[in-house]
Amino acid sequence: MDCNNYEDKIMSFIENELSVEEKADFQLELNNNSNLRAQYNEMKKILVSLNKMPKIETSSNFIVDLNAKIDCYESKSNNKIGVFLDKIINYDYLPQISIGVASLVCLFVITFFWSPDSNGSQIMLSNSALVDDLEDTEIANLDSLHNEDK
């Protein structure tokens, strides 16, 4: 007996759909093949379990209601993209834009008028480059003359 046909033959045997000759051949194979017997016993247990389960009856319009729910679900999932795009396009951005512009103006005003030195002196790279009085100028000139001699 072909191993691929076991399931079909077992179901036909259980449901008594085999001819007398096929039934006898299957019974002989069932007695000789332990794998086939194990599959037969397993299928038999499954069918007995299924027959013991309670029968559930639905309303007459179950399929119609189910299809309506499926259609509703599918339209919502397809419509999510449209709702998202609609929110982006029709959203009122004026409050966010006005707060951003006001922040930039404040930042510009602060950086334009703010001086890191609070006493109002010039910003210099080093203190040696700044000459405030005449005495310092003369010393600076003397230093430069001594450097020229060398």
Secondary structure, DSSP 8 states (H G I E B T S, - for coil): --GGGHHHHHHHHHTT-S-HHHHHHHHHHHHH-HHHHHHHHHHHHHHHHHHHS------TTHHHHHHHHHHHHHHHHHHHHHHHHHHHHT---HHHHHHHHHHHHHHHHHHHH--SSTT-----S-GGG---SHHHHHHHHHHHHHHHH-
